[in-house]
Amino acid sequence: MCETQRSGLSEVIDLLHIDLEDDVEDKRAGREDTACSRNVLRKQRNWERQLAARKSRRKEEKRRRRFNRLQEFDSDSDHTQLSKRVQKAITKERLAESQSTGLRLCVDLSMTDFMSDKEISRLAGQLRRLYGSNKRATHPFRLILTDLREDSRLYRECVRMNDGFLNYLMEITEQSCLDLFPAETVVYLTPDAEEALETLDADRVYVLGGLVDESIQKKLSLSRAGELSVRTARLPIDEFMVKKNNSKNFHSKILAVNQVFDILLTFCETSSWTHALQAWFPASKGYTIPAGDSAPLPAAAQPQGDD
């Protein structure tokens, strides 16, 4: 082989070595790029987790500050110094908070077909008073109006009679309580139940029968509870009250839905059935708290009339 040929072959071999070295470098760079990409992804995932944690902490801190504001408002002895705008904002926050923390109470409005137009109007007024009581409460209930159709007489009457009804801070649904909650958690309050209500449990869902019945059709709410196959209970009237003499010898345990609601609210505030019944059970119903058991009423609790 001549010198020229050997020189050419050497150049070819050198070029091959360069190509192989370039391939090795490319592969090494590829591995480094892959490792870099993995690091970027890992850092991104860590950043996303940290971001989610910060959002969660901010949300919890916001809830805590809101709760503290409500507590400060509750402890303020002179609410009149607060502007109406501030009071309205605090009330709105309190009602919004009750949607996640409040005791659950449904008003079953499935029995309106049994009611006259006059009774429908009275029920619409009672729902307005019930909502007003919940707005003023220190610890409002999570209120749910169930079985209320937009094409129903009651819905139209509520919109007509109650200013701002469509903006009430409560749930309004066409579904029944059993569509929303497990049957085993539901307690239907009816004056015809055998079992007396002893306390209110956060794990339970309490249901009031939305019924105005001037003709006194017997045991409608008890029948409704039977249809739902849920537990029933009554207010402990027999346990804490006695009949009193009156000229008509009249005694009744039938209360308006807002009266039952006020009794439950006051019991939540005081943990005393004596206080609650003394404050809100109408004297005209023919029952009273025994003289030795009566107690001073809380400042916020004032006896009301029959409606």
WOFEN-V175871 format. One record per residue. RES is the residue in three letters. PSI is psi in degrees with one decimal (999 if undefined). OMEGA is omega in whole degrees, -180 to 180 (NA if undefined). NEAR is the number of other C-alpha atoms within 10 Angstrom. Layout:
# WOFEN-V175871
res-><RES;RES>
psi-><PSI;PSI>
omega-><OMEGA;OMEGA>
near-><NEAR;NEAR>
This chain:
# WOFEN-V175871
res-><MET;CYS;GLU;THR;GLN;ARG;SER;GLY;LEU;SER;GLU;VAL;ILE;ASP;LEU;LEU;HIS;ILE;ASP;LEU;GLU;ASP;ASP;VAL;GLU;ASP;LYS;ARG;ALA;GLY;ARG;GLU;ASP;THR;ALA;CYS;SER;ARG;ASN;VAL;LEU;ARG;LYS;GLN;ARG;ASN;TRP;GLU;ARG;GLN;LEU;ALA;ALA;ARG;LYS;SER;ARG;ARG;LYS;GLU;GLU;LYS;ARG;ARG;ARG;ARG;PHE;ASN;ARG;LEU;GLN;GLU;PHE;ASP;SER;ASP;SER;ASP;HIS;THR;GLN;LEU;SER;LYS;ARG;VAL;GLN;LYS;ALA;ILE;THR;LYS;GLU;ARG;LEU;ALA;GLU;SER;GLN;SER;THR;GLY;LEU;ARG;LEU;CYS;VAL;ASP;LEU;SER;MET;THR;ASP;PHE;MET;SER;ASP;LYS;GLU;ILE;SER;ARG;LEU;ALA;GLY;GLN;LEU;ARG;ARG;LEU;TYR;GLY;SER;ASN;LYS;ARG;ALA;THR;HIS;PRO;PHE;ARG;LEU;ILE;LEU;THR;ASP;LEU;ARG;GLU;ASP;SER;ARG;LEU;TYR;ARG;GLU;CYS;VAL;ARG;MET;ASN;ASP;GLY;PHE;LEU;ASN;TYR;LEU;MET;GLU;ILE;THR;GLU;GLN;SER;CYS;LEU;ASP;LEU;PHE;PRO;ALA;GLU;THR;VAL;VAL;TYR;LEU;THR;PRO;ASP;ALA;GLU;GLU;ALA;LEU;GLU;THR;LEU;ASP;ALA;ASP;ARG;VAL;TYR;VAL;LEU;GLY;GLY;LEU;VAL;ASP;GLU;SER;ILE;GLN;LYS;LYS;LEU;SER;LEU;SER;ARG;ALA;GLY;GLU;LEU;SER;VAL;ARG;THR;ALA;ARG;LEU;PRO;ILE;ASP;GLU;PHE;MET;VAL;LYS;LYS;ASN;ASN;SER;LYS;ASN;PHE;HIS;SER;LYS;ILE;LEU;ALA;VAL;ASN;GLN;VAL;PHE;ASP;ILE;LEU;LEU;THR;PHE;CYS;GLU;THR;SER;SER;TRP;THR;HIS;ALA;LEU;GLN;ALA;TRP;PHE;PRO;ALA;SER;LYS;GLY;TYR;THR;ILE;PRO;ALA;GLY;ASP;SER;ALA;PRO;LEU;PRO;ALA;ALA;ALA;GLN;PRO;GLN;GLY;ASP;ASP>
psi-><130.6;164.9;-36.3;-41.1;-41.5;-38.9;-40.0;-40.5;-37.7;-39.5;-40.1;-44.2;-41.4;-41.0;-39.2;-42.2;-41.2;-44.4;-42.6;-42.1;-38.6;-40.4;-44.3;-43.8;-41.1;-43.1;-42.6;-41.9;-38.3;-43.4;-40.3;-38.9;-41.8;-44.9;-38.6;-42.5;-41.8;-40.8;-40.5;-44.9;-42.1;-43.2;-37.8;-43.2;-41.6;-41.5;-41.6;-40.6;-42.7;-38.6;-44.4;-39.5;-40.6;-41.5;-42.1;-41.8;-40.1;-41.1;-43.0;-39.2;-38.5;-42.4;-40.2;-44.3;-39.6;-41.7;-41.1;-37.5;-41.1;-40.6;-41.2;-39.0;-41.8;-34.9;-8.5;118.3;-13.1;79.4;-19.9;-20.0;-18.7;141.0;157.8;-35.0;-43.3;-43.7;-40.7;-41.3;-40.8;-42.6;-41.6;-42.6;-41.1;-43.5;-39.0;-40.0;-34.8;-21.4;-20.4;-20.3;-15.5;156.0;139.2;127.3;122.6;144.2;113.3;111.8;33.1;-5.9;17.4;-18.7;-20.1;-3.2;148.5;170.7;-37.3;-42.5;-36.3;-43.2;-40.9;-39.6;-39.6;-39.7;-38.3;-37.3;-34.3;-45.2;-37.3;-45.9;-38.4;-40.7;-40.6;-35.8;-36.9;-12.2;144.6;-39.1;87.1;155.6;157.6;104.1;136.4;119.8;112.0;160.2;33.4;104.6;145.2;-21.6;11.5;159.5;-40.5;-42.9;-47.0;-38.2;-36.8;-42.9;-39.8;-43.6;-32.5;106.0;131.0;14.8;-40.3;-12.8;8.5;137.1;72.8;168.5;137.0;124.0;153.7;-10.2;161.2;170.6;-30.7;-18.1;-20.3;-30.8;152.0;142.3;-34.3;-12.9;-9.2;135.1;115.3;121.1;120.5;139.5;-13.4;3.1;152.4;-37.8;133.4;140.7;124.8;-41.1;178.4;128.6;129.4;-20.8;-5.8;161.3;119.6;138.2;128.4;137.0;117.2;89.4;126.2;116.2;88.8;-23.1;-2.5;59.3;127.3;133.9;34.8;-44.6;-34.8;-39.8;-39.3;-42.4;-36.6;-38.0;-37.0;-13.8;51.4;164.0;146.7;156.9;160.1;160.9;145.1;58.1;-47.2;-29.7;-25.6;-7.1;161.8;157.7;144.6;151.6;137.0;161.3;-30.6;-1.4;45.5;130.3;126.4;142.0;8.3;119.3;154.9;154.2;-35.6;-29.1;-43.1;-41.8;-43.3;-36.7;-43.5;-41.2;-46.3;-36.4;-41.1;-37.5;-36.3;-16.3;27.9;116.6;-31.7;-48.9;-48.9;-46.5;-37.3;-34.9;-36.5;-11.1;118.6;134.8;-28.5;-11.0;-8.2;18.3;155.0;158.6;132.2;142.5;-41.2;-15.5;-10.7;153.9;158.2;136.6;146.3;150.9;-35.6;-13.4;115.2;132.7;141.6;169.8;-168.9;-23.3;999>
omega-><-178;-178;-179;-179;180;179;-180;-180;180;179;179;180;178;179;178;178;179;180;180;178;178;179;180;179;179;180;179;178;178;178;179;178;180;179;179;179;178;178;179;180;180;179;179;179;178;179;180;178;179;179;179;179;178;178;179;179;178;180;179;179;178;178;-180;179;180;179;179;177;179;179;178;178;-179;-177;179;-176;-178;-178;-177;178;178;179;178;-180;180;179;179;180;-180;178;180;179;-179;179;178;179;-178;180;178;-175;-174;171;-174;180;178;169;-177;-176;-178;-172;-176;178;179;-170;176;178;178;179;176;179;179;179;177;177;179;178;177;180;177;-180;178;177;-180;178;-177;-174;175;178;-175;171;166;-173;178;172;-177;177;180;-179;-180;179;-177;177;-177;-180;180;-179;177;179;-178;-172;-169;179;177;-176;-177;178;176;179;176;-179;175;-175;174;-179;176;180;-179;172;-175;-173;176;-177;-176;179;-171;173;-178;-178;-179;-178;-178;179;178;-175;177;177;-178;-179;177;-173;-179;179;-179;173;-176;-176;173;176;179;-171;168;-172;-179;180;178;172;-169;165;178;-178;177;178;179;177;177;177;-179;-178;180;179;177;176;178;172;-176;-178;-179;-176;-174;-178;177;176;176;-179;174;-172;-178;-176;-176;177;-178;176;-180;-178;172;-175;179;177;176;-179;180;177;180;178;-178;176;178;-178;-171;-174;-178;174;178;177;-173;-179;179;-177;-166;179;-174;180;-178;-180;174;177;179;173;178;-173;-178;-177;-176;-178;177;-179;172;-176;-176;-174;178;180;-176;177;-173;-176;NA>
near-><5;6;8;9;10;11;10;11;12;12;12;12;11;12;12;12;12;12;12;12;12;12;12;12;12;12;12;12;12;12;12;12;12;12;12;12;12;12;12;12;12;12;12;12;12;12;12;12;12;12;12;12;12;12;12;12;12;12;12;12;12;12;13;12;12;16;15;12;15;19;12;11;17;13;10;12;9;9;12;9;10;12;10;11;9;11;15;13;12;16;20;15;16;24;26;16;19;20;18;11;15;17;20;21;21;25;24;23;21;19;15;21;12;13;17;15;13;10;18;24;19;20;26;23;17;21;21;18;19;19;20;13;17;24;19;13;19;17;20;24;27;22;22;21;23;23;20;20;16;13;8;12;17;23;18;15;17;22;14;13;13;15;11;10;16;12;7;16;19;19;12;19;15;14;15;19;23;15;10;12;12;12;16;12;15;24;21;27;23;26;21;18;18;10;15;17;16;11;14;14;11;12;10;17;22;22;23;20;21;24;24;25;19;10;9;9;10;10;13;17;23;19;13;17;21;13;9;15;14;16;17;23;20;19;23;17;20;12;11;17;21;14;17;15;12;12;5;7;9;13;16;12;17;15;19;20;20;24;23;19;23;23;23;21;20;22;18;20;15;13;14;16;23;24;22;24;27;25;21;23;25;20;16;13;17;19;24;20;20;14;8;6;10;15;12;9;15;13;6;10;15;10;15;13;10;13;14>
